[in-house]
Amino acid sequence: MNNVEIAQLHWDITKLLEMGINEELARQLTPAQARDLVKGLLYLREKYRGWEDGHGERR
């Protein structure tokens, strides 16, 4: 793993932990899995923004 890959993995894991992913699960992910999970969660968060307060609209 080069420095760029390590930095990306660190960012991905940090972001997953901020979003509430269990630390044990985060440790078990491969770099590709961590990246895909971050992308998926960010997509869902954007798509359903506002739903938690009942003001979101279905798109």
VEXLUMDREN-643263 format. One line per field, with one value per residue: residue in one letter; residue number from 1; x, y, z of N, C-alpha, C, O, CB in turn. Coordinates in nm, 2 decimals. Atoms other than C-alpha are relative to their C-alpha. Glycine has a CB too. Example, Ala and Ser with C-alpha at 12.3 -4.5 7.8 and 13.67 -1.06 7.14 Angstrom:
residuo <- c(A S)
num <- c(1 2)
n.px <- c(0.09 -0.09)
n.py <- c(-0.12 -0.11)
n.pz <- c(0.00 0.00)
ca.px <- c(1.23 1.37)
ca.py <- c(-0.45 -0.11)
ca.pz <- c(0.78 0.71)
c.px <- c(0.09 -0.08)
c.py <- c(0.12 0.11)
c.pz <- c(0.00 0.08)
o.px <- c(0.19 -0.03)
o.py <- c(0.12 0.22)
o.pz <- c(0.07 0.09)
cb.px <- c(-0.10 0.04)
cb.py <- c(0.00 0.05)
cb.pz <- c(0.12 -0.14)
END
This chain:
residuo <- c(M N N V E I A Q L H W D I T K L L E M G I N E E L A R Q L T P A Q A R D L V K G L L Y L R E K Y R G W E D G H G E R R)
num <- c(1 2 3 4 5 6 7 8 9 10 11 12 13 14 15 16 17 18 19 20 21 22 23 24 25 26 27 28 29 30 31 32 33 34 35 36 37 38 39 40 41 42 43 44 45 46 47 48 49 50 51 52 53 54 55 56 57 58 59)
n.px <- c(0.08 -0.08 0.04 0.13 0.09 0.01 0.08 0.14 0.06 0.01 0.12 0.12 0.03 0.04 0.13 0.10 0.01 0.08 0.14 0.05 -0.03 -0.07 -0.15 -0.04 0.03 -0.09 -0.14 0.00 0.03 -0.12 0.01 0.11 0.13 0.01 0.03 0.14 0.09 0.01 0.08 0.14 0.06 0.01 0.10 0.13 0.03 0.04 0.12 0.11 -0.03 0.12 0.10 0.00 0.09 0.13 0.02 -0.06 0.08 -0.04 -0.05)
n.py <- c(-0.12 -0.12 -0.10 -0.05 0.10 0.00 -0.12 0.02 0.10 -0.07 -0.09 0.09 0.06 -0.11 -0.04 0.10 -0.01 -0.12 0.03 0.09 0.14 0.07 0.00 0.14 0.02 -0.08 0.07 0.12 -0.03 -0.03 -0.14 -0.02 0.01 -0.13 -0.11 0.03 -0.02 -0.14 -0.06 0.04 -0.07 -0.14 -0.01 0.02 -0.12 -0.11 0.03 0.00 -0.11 -0.06 0.10 0.02 -0.10 0.01 -0.09 0.04 0.04 0.12 -0.05)
n.pz <- c(0.00 0.00 -0.10 0.04 -0.04 -0.15 -0.03 0.04 -0.10 -0.13 0.01 0.01 -0.13 -0.09 0.04 -0.05 -0.15 -0.02 0.04 -0.09 0.03 -0.11 0.02 0.03 0.14 0.08 0.01 0.08 0.14 0.09 0.05 0.10 -0.07 -0.08 0.10 0.05 -0.10 -0.02 0.11 -0.02 -0.11 0.04 0.09 -0.07 -0.08 0.09 0.06 -0.10 -0.09 -0.05 -0.04 -0.14 -0.07 0.06 0.10 0.13 0.11 0.07 0.13)
ca.px <- c(0.00 0.14 0.10 -0.20 -0.38 -0.31 -0.44 -0.76 -0.82 -0.76 -1.02 -1.27 -1.24 -1.26 -1.57 -1.74 -1.67 -1.82 -2.13 -2.17 -2.03 -1.91 -1.53 -1.49 -1.67 -1.46 -1.14 -1.26 -1.33 -1.08 -0.99 -1.23 -1.51 -1.45 -1.46 -1.78 -1.95 -1.86 -1.99 -2.31 -2.38 -2.30 -2.53 -2.82 -2.77 -2.79 -3.08 -3.29 -3.17 -3.45 -3.64 -3.53 -3.73 -4.02 -3.97 -3.80 -3.94 -3.93 -3.73)
ca.py <- c(0.00 0.34 0.66 0.78 0.45 0.46 0.82 0.73 0.43 0.64 0.90 0.62 0.45 0.79 0.88 0.55 0.58 0.94 0.79 0.54 0.22 -0.02 0.00 -0.38 -0.39 -0.11 -0.30 -0.60 -0.42 -0.42 -0.08 -0.13 -0.24 0.07 0.30 0.14 0.16 0.53 0.61 0.42 0.58 0.93 0.87 0.75 1.04 1.29 1.11 1.10 1.43 1.58 1.25 1.23 1.55 1.45 1.71 1.51 1.45 1.13 1.18)
ca.pz <- c(0.00 -0.09 0.11 -0.10 -0.04 0.33 0.35 0.16 0.39 0.70 0.57 0.48 0.82 1.01 0.81 0.88 1.25 1.24 1.07 1.35 1.20 1.46 1.51 1.50 1.16 1.03 1.11 0.92 0.59 0.30 0.16 -0.13 0.10 0.32 0.02 -0.12 0.21 0.26 -0.09 -0.03 0.30 0.17 -0.12 0.10 0.34 0.05 -0.11 0.21 0.36 0.58 0.63 0.99 1.08 0.86 0.60 0.33 -0.01 -0.20 -0.52)
c.px <- c(0.09 -0.06 -0.14 -0.11 -0.03 -0.08 -0.15 -0.06 -0.02 -0.13 -0.13 -0.04 -0.05 -0.14 -0.11 -0.02 -0.09 -0.15 -0.06 0.02 0.08 0.15 0.05 -0.03 0.09 0.13 0.00 -0.01 0.14 -0.01 -0.11 -0.13 -0.03 -0.05 -0.14 -0.10 -0.02 -0.08 -0.15 -0.07 -0.01 -0.11 -0.14 -0.03 -0.04 -0.14 -0.12 0.02 -0.14 -0.10 0.00 -0.09 -0.14 -0.03 0.06 -0.10 0.06 0.04 -0.01)
c.py <- c(0.12 0.11 0.06 -0.10 0.00 0.13 -0.01 -0.10 0.06 0.09 -0.08 -0.05 0.11 0.04 -0.10 0.00 0.12 -0.03 -0.11 -0.15 -0.05 -0.01 -0.14 -0.03 0.07 -0.06 -0.12 0.03 0.02 0.14 0.02 -0.01 0.13 0.11 -0.01 0.03 0.15 0.06 -0.03 0.08 0.15 0.02 -0.01 0.12 0.12 -0.02 0.02 0.12 0.06 -0.10 -0.01 0.10 0.00 0.09 -0.04 -0.03 -0.12 0.05 -0.12)
c.pz <- c(0.00 0.09 -0.04 0.04 0.15 0.05 -0.03 0.10 0.13 -0.01 0.00 0.14 0.10 -0.03 0.04 0.15 0.04 -0.03 0.09 -0.03 0.12 -0.03 -0.04 -0.15 -0.09 -0.02 -0.09 -0.15 -0.07 -0.04 -0.10 0.06 0.08 -0.09 -0.05 0.10 0.03 -0.12 0.01 0.11 -0.03 -0.10 0.06 0.09 -0.08 -0.06 0.10 0.10 0.04 0.04 0.15 0.08 -0.06 -0.11 -0.13 -0.10 -0.07 -0.14 -0.10)
o.px <- c(0.18 -0.17 -0.22 -0.22 -0.14 -0.17 -0.23 -0.18 -0.12 -0.21 -0.22 -0.15 -0.14 -0.22 -0.21 -0.14 -0.17 -0.23 -0.18 -0.04 0.17 0.19 0.14 0.05 0.14 0.20 0.10 0.00 0.24 -0.12 -0.18 -0.22 -0.14 -0.13 -0.21 -0.21 -0.13 -0.17 -0.23 -0.18 -0.12 -0.19 -0.23 -0.14 -0.13 -0.22 -0.23 -0.03 -0.22 -0.20 -0.11 -0.13 -0.22 -0.15 0.07 -0.21 0.18 -0.03 0.03)
o.py <- c(0.13 0.08 0.09 -0.06 -0.02 0.11 0.03 -0.07 0.04 0.10 -0.05 -0.04 0.09 0.06 -0.06 -0.01 0.12 0.03 -0.14 -0.23 0.01 -0.05 -0.15 -0.09 0.02 -0.05 -0.15 -0.06 0.06 0.21 0.13 0.07 0.18 0.19 0.09 0.09 0.20 0.14 0.06 0.12 0.21 0.12 0.08 0.17 0.20 0.07 0.07 0.11 0.09 -0.06 -0.04 0.07 0.09 0.10 0.04 -0.06 -0.13 0.13 -0.10)
o.pz <- c(0.08 0.15 0.05 0.09 0.19 0.13 0.05 0.14 0.20 0.09 0.06 0.18 0.17 0.06 0.09 0.19 0.13 0.04 0.07 0.04 0.17 -0.14 -0.12 -0.22 -0.19 -0.12 -0.14 -0.23 -0.02 -0.02 -0.09 0.02 0.08 -0.06 -0.06 0.07 0.05 -0.09 -0.02 0.09 0.00 -0.10 0.04 0.10 -0.04 -0.06 0.06 0.21 -0.05 0.11 0.21 0.19 -0.03 -0.16 -0.23 -0.07 -0.08 -0.20 -0.22)
cb.px <- c(-0.10 0.01 0.10 0.00 0.04 0.14 0.06 0.00 0.10 0.12 0.01 0.02 0.12 0.09 -0.01 0.06 0.13 0.05 -0.01 -0.15 0.08 -0.06 0.07 -0.07 -0.15 0.01 0.04 -0.12 -0.07 -0.01 0.13 0.02 -0.01 0.13 0.10 -0.01 0.04 0.14 0.06 -0.01 0.08 0.13 0.01 0.00 0.13 0.10 0.00 -0.01 0.09 -0.06 0.03 0.14 0.07 -0.10 0.06 0.09 -0.02 -0.11 0.15)
cb.py <- c(0.00 0.06 0.12 0.03 -0.14 0.00 0.12 -0.05 -0.12 0.09 0.08 -0.11 -0.07 0.12 0.02 -0.14 0.01 0.11 -0.04 0.02 -0.01 -0.14 0.05 -0.10 0.04 0.14 -0.04 -0.09 0.14 -0.10 0.04 -0.11 -0.12 0.03 0.00 -0.14 -0.07 0.06 -0.06 -0.15 -0.02 0.05 -0.12 -0.12 0.04 0.02 -0.14 -0.13 0.11 0.08 -0.13 0.01 0.14 0.02 0.14 -0.12 0.12 -0.10 0.04)
cb.pz <- c(0.12 -0.15 0.00 -0.15 -0.05 0.06 -0.07 -0.14 0.01 0.03 -0.13 -0.10 0.06 -0.02 -0.15 -0.04 0.07 -0.08 -0.14 0.01 -0.14 0.03 0.12 0.09 -0.02 0.06 0.14 0.04 -0.01 -0.12 -0.06 -0.11 0.09 0.08 -0.11 -0.05 0.13 0.00 -0.13 0.02 0.13 -0.05 -0.11 0.08 0.08 -0.11 -0.05 0.07 -0.07 -0.11 -0.06 0.06 -0.01 0.11 0.04 0.03 -0.09 -0.01 0.00)
END
